[in-house]
Amino acid sequence: MLLSSLTFLCFTFYASAFSPKFLACQLKKPGGISSLLGCPEGTVFVSPDSTAAHFQTVQSAVESLPEDGPATILIGEGEYHETVNVTRRGPLTFLGQLDATSAFDFSGNASTRNLVKIWNNQFVVTGEDDAQSAVLLVAPSFNASLIGAGPTGAPLQPLSGSSDFKAYNIDFENRAANFSISQALVTDISYANASFYGCTFASFQDTWYTGRNASTYVVDSIIFGQTDYLFGFGTAWFEHVTLANRACGGGLVAWKGTNLTDAPNNRYGAYISNSRIIRSPDANATTVTDEQCFLGRPWNDLATTVFLHTYMDDSITPVGFKPFDSSRPVIANTTFYAEFESYGPGGNTSQRVSDHILNATSAKDFTLEKVFLGIPAWIDFGYLY
């Protein structure tokens, strides 16, 4: 089912919000008023149908920008069937247009209030890298975007991409995804810093990828998936998000690590904080049964995944985590799985295979500041939700 048809979703606990810094720019303007009123100087306007638009596709707007220096793209209401590839080093902000009649309706959420949908329908075929199916890529080159296979993935690249990519109030969808096809990514963020606010990400397998030397932050957003739909090799923090299980396969999270990831003094890993895990409204009893979904499995034996104060419904299995597959039938002691204050029907940790059930003292090792080795300047902490 396409996300565009999921307008009945009611994640009222996580209402999509806005950034006061950009709201004046994002709100649709009445006729006769420039769409760029209230926008940062030099903002590029994209729209599929407005005569005032600089470009009709997001990718053409991205390609028009210089390599360095900050830039802003206002994306007008509509659907954009394309792959967006951001290779520039300089800071870049995507702003999804909002309607003033619904922007302040906090009974809604990202899937009902966002007006901008960027989508494609690519999936991985034999001989392709997973990255070639992504809807949004933020990476300095094609080789840097590659994911590769096995426990170490694609070769390390001596490159760096965007120092600060941001996206607000946009739905990113891979519409090729269903229960029977292969990987169909939504994001590939590699060798870059990227943050997302009030967005949705929808696929089935491998929805979200934070790659090598990448740091990502997602807040007030919804992520739909089935198999390993948060996966990666970098550092990813998910704050106040809804993880919506469309089905169960593999784990919610599949992460790789390096010899630098021995917790608690690690950097690389996936961290889910103040969030919730639920059965997606477009799932049913045959795709998500009680106690069927695993929180994670280790993509390699140095994986790190930490859940902090997260609600879990009854789709989560009591053991929580699982080995990757029959080739590694036991979760290694170098894998770090941890939970702090999990709650809800699936949040009972008494039968967890992980022995890292954190208390208030040990949980202090896993704050945003400690994970990112400081307060990241590329995160918009002024975003309201």
C-alpha angles and dihedrals in degrees: 000000000000118000088233088068094049094086091131093069112125110192090157093165090064107044115180111247137179148243114255087209093063106022095099089055095045098051114097111247126227118254115291095026119105114255088223095060108129093015127127113270112276095021113165116223121216123189134155093219113013116110088211093062121114091209138009097214131050093226093056089052091050091050091052092063126095118248096251139035130055119298137180129205120195109205114206126221113287148072121293116197101197148095113255115211118187113190100154119113098217126090113279130186126197114200119194113213116247134202115237091219092062106021092090097040100111092183086076130067142209094285093054102034104040112097098190124077122182111188147160135175105221122136134181117274128184112296096019129110117239089245091068090072097054122121094204123031123183106181135118096241144359092261090049091054093054116111102193128190140273128038096309102039126200120352117279113260125215091227142106127205134189114355091204125012117172133180127188130194100347131136112222113194138178102203095184089075124110137134097280109045130077132259116328111180129203100189137025111182111176133163089358145090114244136170132185131201128193093348135137128219118195131187138103111238121034097353097165127036126182105186140196117322090359130132120197136180125191123185136176092003142124125233120192122198152127115205124036087328093168106050136150157115103243137060117294128177119190113193125186093347133147115229105201115199109215088178139336124262132136103338137308088249129035114176138175125214140189132216087279093066103080102133142262093030093044132124105191120074147078120283121188112191134183090347140122138234117210143163106267115246089237092056123088140196093279095054101036115027126174115291095000106116123083122217091223152329127212114257084197131002094261094060121138125202125164128184115199122192094332128160115230124191126213093277089082115094116235094240089057101199137047140193116268097248143312091296089065103028096170129056104243122234087239089067112092116209116167141170135191123192097343108178142178128063092311095040098082103118098187093104099037117135088216116084093200101099101155127218126207091274099047091042088065087074088068108061124131090250093053095043093051093037091240139000106307112234089205094067119091101225089174092072109119123221 
